[in-house]
Amino acid sequence: MALILGKEYCKVDSNGRFKFPIALKRQLETEDGRFVIRQSIYAECLELWTYASFREEAEKLQEKLNPYRREDRDLLRKLTEGNIIELDSNDRLLVPAEQKALVAGAKEVVLQSTGKFIELWDRKTYDKMNTSGGDFALRAEQLLGQSKAEDDQ
């Protein structure tokens, strides 16, 4: 699985398509040019995965979740709910109708990498989320920081 890095702003045309940035495209391992797009369960955005990465993620979920337990099956269904999409001949992506509500009417979208996949945000929603944020330095210290003495123990 590739490590995806970057943030790109893309104009949306009247048909709801946007040109996929070359800087992100070059980083992706897409044998066949297919992607999976799904709604995030954490934020008001969409997630764009390469088909191979999404398949790998789905296989991990199937190993961890028991399809004979209702809660596991419901979670598996929600986390694998997505659409396969492809770049057109001009490297444009069209968000499927089922997921268009999150970017409906957007003149610009933001593609923000998370390492494993790309989040697709309506620009206004992204800017609002990005400025309202929390204290990331404090969160990083709490979750990731520990003293050198703790490391040596």
C-alpha positions in Angstrom: 0.0 0.0 0.0 1.3 3.4 -1.0 1.8 6.3 1.4 -0.2 9.2 0.0 0.9 12.7 0.9 -0.5 16.1 0.0 -3.4 18.5 -0.1 -4.9 19.8 -3.3 -7.7 22.2 -4.2 -9.8 21.3 -7.3 -12.4 23.3 -9.2 -15.6 21.5 -9.8 -17.2 21.8 -13.3 -21.0 22.2 -14.0 -21.3 18.4 -14.3 -19.9 17.8 -10.8 -16.5 16.5 -12.1 -13.1 17.7 -11.0 -9.6 17.0 -12.5 -7.6 14.7 -10.3 -4.3 16.3 -9.4 -1.2 14.9 -11.0 0.8 15.2 -7.8 -1.6 12.7 -6.1 -2.1 10.5 -9.1 1.7 9.8 -9.4 1.7 8.5 -5.8 -1.1 6.0 -6.3 -0.7 2.3 -7.0 -3.6 1.7 -9.3 -3.1 -1.2 -11.7 -6.4 -0.7 -13.4 -7.2 3.0 -12.6 -10.1 2.0 -10.3 -10.9 3.7 -7.0 -13.5 3.2 -4.3 -15.3 6.1 -2.8 -17.3 6.0 0.4 -18.7 8.3 3.0 -16.5 8.8 6.1 -18.0 7.7 9.4 -15.9 10.3 11.2 -16.4 13.5 9.3 -18.5 15.3 6.7 -16.3 14.1 3.8 -15.8 11.3 1.4 -12.9 8.9 1.4 -11.2 8.0 -1.9 -9.2 4.7 -1.8 -7.4 2.8 -4.6 -9.3 -0.3 -5.4 -6.4 -2.5 -4.2 -6.1 -0.6 -0.9 -9.8 -0.8 -0.2 -9.8 -4.5 -1.0 -7.0 -5.0 1.5 -8.8 -3.0 4.1 -12.0 -5.0 3.5 -10.1 -8.3 3.9 -8.7 -7.1 7.3 -12.2 -6.2 8.4 -13.6 -9.6 7.4 -10.8 -11.3 9.5 -11.7 -9.2 12.5 -15.5 -9.1 12.4 -17.8 -12.1 12.7 -20.5 -12.0 10.1 -22.8 -14.0 12.4 -22.9 -11.3 15.0 -25.4 -8.6 14.1 -23.2 -5.7 15.4 -20.2 -6.9 13.4 -22.2 -7.5 10.3 -23.7 -4.0 10.5 -20.3 -2.4 11.0 -18.8 -4.5 8.1 -21.7 -3.4 5.8 -21.2 0.3 6.7 -17.4 0.2 6.3 -17.5 -1.6 3.0 -20.3 0.5 1.6 -18.8 2.4 -1.4 -18.8 2.8 -5.1 -16.2 1.9 -7.7 -15.2 4.9 -9.8 -12.6 5.5 -12.5 -10.7 8.5 -13.9 -12.1 9.4 -17.3 -9.8 10.0 -20.3 -9.1 13.6 -19.1 -8.2 12.5 -15.5 -11.5 13.7 -14.1 -13.5 12.1 -11.4 -17.3 12.2 -11.0 -18.7 11.7 -7.6 -21.5 9.1 -7.8 -25.1 10.3 -7.1 -25.3 8.3 -3.8 -22.5 10.4 -2.3 -23.0 13.7 -4.1 -24.9 15.3 -1.2 -21.6 16.0 0.7 -20.2 18.0 -2.2 -23.4 19.1 -3.9 -23.2 22.7 -5.1 -19.5 22.9 -4.3 -17.4 25.1 -6.6 -14.2 23.8 -5.2 -13.2 20.6 -3.3 -10.2 19.8 -1.2 -8.3 16.5 -1.5 -6.5 15.9 1.8 -4.3 12.8 2.2 -4.4 10.8 5.3 -1.6 8.4 4.4 -3.8 5.4 3.4 -6.5 7.2 1.5 -7.6 10.7 0.4 -10.4 12.6 2.0 -12.6 14.6 -0.4 -14.1 17.7 1.2 -16.4 20.5 0.1 -14.0 23.5 0.4 -16.3 25.5 2.7 -16.8 22.5 5.1 -13.1 21.8 5.1 -12.2 25.4 5.9 -14.7 25.5 8.7 -13.4 22.2 10.2 -9.8 23.2 9.8 -10.2 26.5 11.6 -12.5 25.3 14.4 -10.1 22.5 15.3 -8.7 21.7 18.6 -5.3 22.0 20.1 -3.3 19.6 17.9 -0.1 20.2 19.8 -1.8 19.1 23.0 -3.4 16.1 21.4 0.0 15.0 19.9 1.7 15.4 23.2 -1.0 13.3 25.0 -1.2 10.6 22.4 2.3 10.4 21.1 4.6 12.1 23.6 6.5 10.4 26.3 9.7 11.3 28.0 13.0 9.7 27.0 13.1 8.0 30.4 9.8 6.2 29.7 11.2 5.0 26.3 14.3 3.5 28.0 12.2 1.5 30.5 
